[in-house]
Amino acid sequence: MLYLELIIQGLIQGSTYAIIAVGLTLIYGLLRVLHVAHAGLFTLGAYLGVVLTNQTGSLAAGILLAALASGIAGIAIYRLVYEPVLSRPPYVALIASIGLYIGMEELFRLVFGPFGLTFKAVPLQDVVVVAGVYLRTCQIVTVVTNIILLGLLAWIAQKTRIGTGWRATVDDPQISACFGIDPIRVRYMVFFTGSALAAVAGVLVALLSNLVEPTMGAVPSYKSLAIIVLGGLGNVMGTLIASLVLGIIEAFGTIYIGDLMDRDAIAFAFLIVVLMIKPTGLFASR
Amino acid sequence: MGLYEISLATVIGINIILAVGLNLITGYCGQISLGHAAFYGIGAYTVALLSKMGWPIYLTLGAGFVLAGIVGAVIGLASLRVKEDFLAIVTMGVAFLFVGIVRQQEFLGGEMGIAGIPSHGMDKLTYLFLVLIFAGIAIAFSWHVKRSWMGYAFDAVADDEQTARVLGVDVKAYKITAFAMGTALAGLAGGLYAYYTRFIIPDTFGFIQSITILSMVAVGGIGSIFGVVAATVILTLMPEFFRFINDYKLLLYGVLLFSVMRFAPEGLAGFFKLLIPKKEA
């Protein structure tokens, strides 16, 4: 029973990682940029979600508006930060992104206060029993939402004209430009989608713990970098699997080797072991 | 000098050793490391434990130096397996791993850290001189490396590994050497820090510290000794200057880091290059 519970906890955590990391890996696949500030948009989404839900009284409205705003902020970050430094060595964009993330974290602290915000009336907290495991509705909603969104993303990427354009641009930006795909528009769309997904994840995490803090993005930001590397940088399917695997490994690890190292260290120990065995991640991008 | 200036100058000296060490790895040899603070921590914890066992100061400092260098060489092995962005993430993992492990160890004091580290037995001004002498040696050493045959080999590795290999440069050996030297310096800095504060906690050596060191190197201009030292002094003093706007200190720091990369990616060294035209073409 403990195993089942750990696996379920792992999957809840893992599906949240997945939805944060998928945007990150899309952005990496397109621009070769390690977008640390992605977690800033995750935090932004969480704050907006809580504030707007408290204002409007509707969680759905809160999530939608937060996703929209974060998506636009994502585009702005691309335009103002990454586009001008794309021709520089990769560490330039990385350090700029870290600087931006530190700045965002501080901005949240100054605007929303250091102690965090909570929902006025926390939605979806009823307890249900599934296969003998006690779950809160919000945990189920989290997993279901994540699966739906990822499914939707997969459908867009595989079946629609927009998705074809994305994939073509990732494969070869110049050739796809020759076929009339505007690479800049593709970048905008990828940043919008990825950032909106991160915002949704932010609201869901806020729902799970009923707390948003300025520093809530710190751990996901670095851990999602680990995940996209595990998944083979730029590989979407690999990222999804790596997220779930990492969620489960953390759940088990905290029980069995928690005395040796903490949760974050377990994630990175796993990452380092995998990379030493297979330097391109679990699933190489191509 | 008052006590305040002395302690500030000591911190600057320690940070210079850290930054110069990372500059050997990232600047000269082109291997990005986001885990430099872990080696700083290894040095500090080694010194803390050994000095509490009664070892004299130069032996403990030496032990921290050597141990950090050995662990660094092992991490250097990782740079043979993974490159660029992958290496950045692996070294970031090292940063989290170090803190994550130390936190859970009883004998390292866990979350609470180690207090009551014995005194270095000098007055504060003498200790400052000791730190500055070590910083001077680190600068001189890295200047010497840059001018030596090894410096050219590092350059070749940083520039284009494949070509360097074809030209007969032993890429593997140079990468590991760079890691060993840079991390040993971080270990020394950690030891000096442990004697300076006489109280250490794991969070001091976390990822944020790694980023702070990397930003000193990047703001200074990757690879330039003068730029790196100048940036270290500026970035260490900056929070003190901005003390009156304490709440906005980190915000400014983030904005500065971001703006330098965005508007002057070559850092301070880039400015100097503009000011002083090179003699030979």
Interface residues (C-beta under 8 A of the other chain):
Chain A: Y28 R32 L34 V81 P84 V85 R88 P90 Y91 V92 A93 L94 I95 A96 I98 G99 L100 Y101 I102 G103 M104 E105 E106 L107 L110 Y222 L225 A226 V229 L233 G258 D259 L260 M261 D262 R263 D264 A265 I266 A267 F268 A269 L271 I272 L275 M276 P279 T280 G281
Chain B: T26 I32 A78 R81 V82 K83 E84 D85 F86 A88 I89 V90 M92 G93 V94 F96 L97 V99 G100 I101 R103 Q104 F207 I211 L214 S215 A218 I222 D247 Y248 L250 L251 Y253 G254 V255 L256 L257 F258 S259 V260 M261 R262 P265
